[in-house]
Amino acid sequence: MVTAKRLALEICFTLYAHATQAKKPSKAVRKWDGKTPYGVHPLWCATTLLHETTLPEELRQRGAEALLYHDIPEDTTQTMFLEHTPSDVLRLVEDMTFAGGSAEEMERVWERSAEVRLLKLFDKVSNLLDGAWMDAEKRAKYQQYTRRLTDDVALNYGELNIVRIARALTGE
């Protein structure tokens, strides 16, 4: 079980990793304004998942941890996670990571577990919320991918809040 103390440590760890160990200076901030700390993104994803009270508590906690850590391997030089991070959380982070970037992700995410696709939906919705940097073509492709994730998540988990938010953002 993730306690409030553990969650606070994970949040601090995530914010610190993105702020001080970004692979490039641009990876320390969000693209839309170049000022907002990047760590806001995984924090939004994790806390939004924790609000999905119709999901099992264990899934919410495991998923929140994975969402906090999900961009650390791609965007920072941080190679270790907090001590006692459960192996299932580390596996989720690994399964959420695609070496070939978004093109590979959009193609291969369907080979991953329903839980990974659920977590990816939180990630994509957050990106759409601050996606003013996307050109029209990229946004359309991103919305199409998010719609597919949304349908998959609704099928596997029901009408979650994130499903409703995603549908509103993608024009469904």
Sequence and secondary structure as in RCSB ss.txt:
>XXXX:A:sequence
MVTAKRLALEICFTLYAHATQAKKPSKAVRKWDGKTPYGVHPLWCATTLLHETTLPEELRQRGAEALLYHDIPED
TTQTMFLEHTPSDVLRLVEDMTFAGGSAEEMERVWERSAEVRLLKLFDKVSNLLDGAWMDAEKRAKYQQYTRRLT
DDVALNYGELNIVRIARALTGE
>XXXX:A:secstr
   HHHHHHHHHHHHHHHHHSBSSGGGGB TTTS SBTTHHHHHHHHHHHT TTS HHHHHHHHHHHHHTTHHHH
BS     TT  HHHHHHHHHH  TTHHHHHHHHGGGS HHHHHHHHHHHHHHHHT TTS HHHHHHHHHHHHHHH
HHHHHHH S HHHHHHHHHHT 
